[in-house]
Amino acid sequence: MKKTCLILIIIFVCIINCDVINRTANCVLVGDLTVQEDFSGDIKFLGEIKNEGDAKALFVKITFTMKDSGGSVIDTDFTFVNSTDLDPGQTSSFECYTTASYSQVSTYDYEITWDEENDY
């Protein structure tokens, strides 16, 4: 009987720990990304990022790479979301001001990155 209880406790602990290990954050852009010309003629990006995962996302950052009509990289810049960290289901806005001229940017790419609590 003691062995059975011990085995059940071990299995229960493993299930709980496995559930924690499998939790991950998943940060995505929500809604439309707004691209505007700022007061100095440079391009700026505004939007919102949501953590659709089930773990807290730390230091949520979005990086933009801007290219000219020939496909050459003009500028790369990044910003953190206003809340910096996002709990599961939480959304936060961002504003990314760049030094790339709005008139020179033909295309852009973005990448969202973050750390997770268990990364430390």
C-alpha positions as CSV (number, residue, x, y, z in Angstrom):
1,M,0.0,0.0,0.0
2,K,2.8,2.4,0.9
3,K,4.5,1.7,-2.5
4,T,1.3,2.4,-4.4
5,C,0.8,5.7,-2.6
6,L,4.5,6.6,-3.2
7,I,4.2,5.8,-6.9
8,L,1.0,7.8,-7.2
9,I,2.6,10.8,-5.5
10,I,5.6,10.6,-7.8
11,I,3.4,10.4,-10.9
12,F,1.3,13.4,-9.6
13,V,4.5,15.5,-9.0
14,C,5.8,14.6,-12.5
15,I,2.5,15.6,-14.1
16,I,2.5,19.0,-12.3
17,N,6.2,19.6,-13.2
18,C,5.7,18.6,-16.8
19,D,2.8,21.0,-17.1
20,V,4.9,23.9,-15.9
21,I,7.8,22.9,-18.3
22,N,5.5,22.8,-21.3
23,R,4.1,26.3,-20.7
24,T,5.4,28.9,-23.2
25,A,4.6,32.4,-24.2
26,N,3.5,33.3,-27.7
27,C,3.6,37.0,-28.6
28,V,1.8,38.1,-31.8
29,L,0.9,41.4,-33.4
30,V,-2.8,42.1,-33.0
31,G,-4.9,44.3,-35.2
32,D,-3.4,46.5,-37.9
33,L,0.2,47.8,-37.8
34,T,0.1,51.6,-38.3
35,V,2.9,53.0,-40.4
36,Q,3.2,56.8,-40.3
37,E,5.5,59.7,-41.1
38,D,6.7,61.4,-37.9
39,F,7.3,65.1,-37.4
40,S,10.8,64.9,-38.8
41,G,9.9,62.9,-42.0
42,D,11.0,59.5,-40.6
43,I,8.9,56.4,-40.4
44,K,7.3,55.3,-37.2
45,F,5.4,52.1,-36.4
46,L,2.5,51.8,-33.9
47,G,0.6,48.7,-32.9
48,E,-0.2,46.2,-30.2
49,I,1.2,42.9,-29.2
50,K,-0.6,40.2,-27.3
51,N,0.7,37.2,-25.4
52,E,-1.4,34.3,-26.6
53,G,0.6,31.8,-24.7
54,D,0.2,30.4,-21.2
55,A,3.5,31.7,-19.7
56,K,4.6,35.2,-18.9
57,A,6.7,36.9,-21.6
58,L,9.5,39.1,-20.4
59,F,11.1,42.0,-22.2
60,V,8.8,41.8,-25.2
61,K,10.6,43.5,-28.1
62,I,9.6,44.2,-31.7
63,T,12.4,44.8,-34.3
64,F,11.8,46.4,-37.7
65,T,14.0,46.1,-40.7
66,M,13.3,48.7,-43.4
67,K,14.3,48.3,-47.1
68,D,14.4,50.6,-50.1
69,S,12.9,49.8,-53.5
70,G,16.0,47.9,-54.5
71,G,15.7,45.6,-51.4
72,S,18.7,47.1,-49.6
73,V,18.4,47.5,-45.8
74,I,18.0,51.2,-44.9
75,D,17.6,50.9,-41.2
76,T,16.9,48.5,-38.4
77,D,15.3,49.6,-35.1
78,F,13.4,48.2,-32.2
79,T,11.3,49.0,-29.2
80,F,9.8,47.3,-26.2
81,V,6.1,47.1,-25.6
82,N,4.9,49.7,-23.1
83,S,4.4,47.1,-20.4
84,T,7.8,45.4,-21.1
85,D,6.4,42.1,-19.7
86,L,3.1,40.4,-20.8
87,D,1.1,38.0,-18.7
88,P,-0.8,35.3,-20.6
89,G,-3.7,37.0,-22.5
90,Q,-2.3,40.5,-21.9
91,T,-2.0,43.1,-24.7
92,S,0.3,46.1,-24.7
93,S,0.9,48.9,-27.3
94,F,4.2,50.0,-28.8
95,E,5.6,53.0,-30.7
96,C,8.8,52.5,-32.7
97,Y,10.5,55.7,-33.9
98,T,13.2,55.2,-36.5
99,T,15.8,57.3,-38.4
100,A,14.7,55.9,-41.8
101,S,13.1,58.5,-44.1
102,Y,9.5,57.7,-44.6
103,S,9.8,58.4,-48.4
104,Q,12.7,56.0,-48.8
105,V,11.1,52.9,-47.2
106,S,9.4,50.6,-49.7
107,T,9.1,47.4,-47.6
108,Y,9.7,46.4,-44.0
109,D,9.8,43.2,-41.9
110,Y,9.3,42.8,-38.2
111,E,10.3,40.2,-35.6
112,I,8.8,39.8,-32.1
113,T,11.1,38.4,-29.5
114,W,10.8,37.8,-25.7
115,D,12.3,35.9,-22.8
116,E,10.4,33.6,-20.5
117,E,10.6,33.3,-16.7
118,N,12.1,29.8,-17.0
119,D,14.9,31.1,-19.2
120,Y,16.7,32.5,-16.2
